[in-house]
Amino acid sequence: MKVLTGGNLIMAKRRRLFEMSGKTMRGAVLMLLVLGLTAGLQGAESANAAKFELARTQKDILRFEGVLDSVINSAFSSNPFALVQKTKGAYLPDYGVSLSFLINIHRAVVSTPFGQLRNRDISAEMKRQRLDELKEKLIKALQENGASISRLKKNERVTIIAYIEDRNFPDEPNSNKTIVMSVLKKDLDEFGGKSDRTEEFKQRMKIVEY
């Protein structure tokens, strides 16, 4: 039987403490690795969920783009107004959805079987009336279909930006303008499909022209 002297006993105790410290250190490292792996998996799951939500939102936006294009085409189906650039939408985090399009409201040149003719029959008043009609149709489209963009937060917005291009001859005034129509998601949910509350819906909207 080996007898430990005082010095050897101290060394043995230190060795045991060192071994115990080593085990504790390895355990701590292992725990950190497990926690890191768990956090990584949770982060990946969160990122995948966010991508999935964005993909579903994009589908909603695409459907609403089609609705707005149909509205614009129906508004200008029998006159020299034209949809130059179709509606394009995008989701902006913490703001909402923005959709924009470009209209050429006055074709200065009209093609005919006999060549190109100048079109001066469109007065400023006619343009104003057409734009007013378009705004009413867009408001109706928002009220009836805006809530279909279902994954927005209540305080996010759906905004329509209409760029109005007025290409005239050099001797005619240019009156390009922009119309911005915006409404909160919570108001779309409240007034959606309720035609008897259209006036209230309009009051909740923000409409800016410049």
Secondary structure, 3 states (H helix, E strand, C coil): CCCCCHHHHHHHHHHHHHHHHHHHHHHHHHHHHHHHHHHHHHHHHHHHHHHHHHHHHHHHHHHHHHHHHHHHHHHCCCCCCEEEEEEEEEEECCCEEEEEEEEECCCCEEEECCEEEECCCCCHHHHHHHHHHHHHHHHHHHHHHHHHCCCCCCCCEEEEEEEEECCCCCCCCCCCEEEEEEEEHHHHHHHCCCHHHHHHHHHHCEEEEC
